[in-house]
């Protein structure tokens, strides 16, 4: 196949306004628009479908028709750059954040961000979490220089909106209803074993975990957590970290 | 280099994660499972846990959908390396890809796009199949595509084109009988004529699937390879005629959209298995006579 013909085929595939490459024919037509449209449709429906299955709660919030229209714009302007379709849509939350027709649903992009993180957690590397018993073996006098490695699936999404409950309601995990306590959420996404878990983090925990992810020792992480929210409670957070299986190693800095 | 396919000559099914609980509950009367290799290129998680489970119990076929062997650009070396790692890890009994292209200019189209069958295209594909086989250290199977348009410059028939690739590279062929039916209807041709020309001795695996039919602007049939319904009787009959000539071959049911509950998919595989069983029974009767 001449390179120029494949390039032209690819361009016309993405732009229905362009005429078909002249060498594309069928036994019934010299310009088989409807047959060529099967390829266009396969590409578009496939990409929209990939986004629909990755962002079910986002879709439920805006409705099927609106979602398909938004997904179509995204797929047209940001087609996949990799054959790994599991990564397709990593940029969809950012796209939604600046997608004018969705502007009045201010929390939409953050809910999509949570769903995108869930897929990454699903495919993240496996690692055995430390047993909660390991927590009791930590030398309490040397807590400050403890280095904790978090599970590779851990992601934190900080939002001004109650995205955990909005997501849960639209993912079918909770009944739809008014959100009683409308405040910002720090959401934790993690997959310590095989199930992807989503939970709301307590005050300061997001800064704490982000600091640990950046390889800060426990003392430094606790300081930045307390700076971000004075209500941060180190003992509670440390216990939760181990009981939730988020730590895969904890070693004292030599 | 390993042979192109060592799948058992029985029916298999394209694995879908939603069927995993049903599949894991009891031993399935299937020879093998096939997966799209690209879905297992993540680092870990349930996909690898499930694939590991299947690996321990069944023969495996890895079916690539992203290598873009028909591309006029270079094969994506990073993707080929991922494929190599996956094949090394799981040692599938077969690896197959398509006579098609799916990437161009840095964009992945997520579809299998058509090629003109010319000497120039042939040379490109041969080079790419050689490269893939060298990188994977194994022979692959190349699948005939479902196509919706033709190219004015095509000068070689599709069966002859595939035979020439296999002849030059040593690869085997994956015969998708539904694609044969779909393409023949789409190009006003006869599936049986296509199959008469097809080098059946090079077939290492068969694919069966459903499609739906509409019409083009001239009112002529337009079949779409949707993999979203049961296979039709005509495709099953074509399959039986192929198996009558080749003897039993590994046979896969593909159902990728509107995926049904497990018993329905298993039922499709059992229809194919019945064809294989009839063929074996005939062979036994003939050798006893």
Interface residues (C-beta under 8 A of the other chain):
Chain A: X1 X2 X3 X5 X6 X7 X9 X10 X13 X14 X22 X23 X24 X25 X26 X27 X28 X29 X32 X33 X34 X35 X36 X38 X39 X42 X43 X46 X47 X50 X79 X80 X81 X82 X83 X84 X85 X86 X121 X122 X123 X124 X125 X126 X152 X153 X191 X194
Chain B: X38 X39 X41 X42 X43 X44 X45 X46 X47 X48 X49 X65 X66 X67 X68 X70 X71 X72 X73 X76 X79 X101 X102 X103 X104 X105 X106 X107 X108 X109 X110 X111 X113 X114 X115 X116 X118 X120 X121 X124 X148 X149 X150 X151 X152 X153 X186 X187 X188 X216 X217 X218 X220 X222 X224
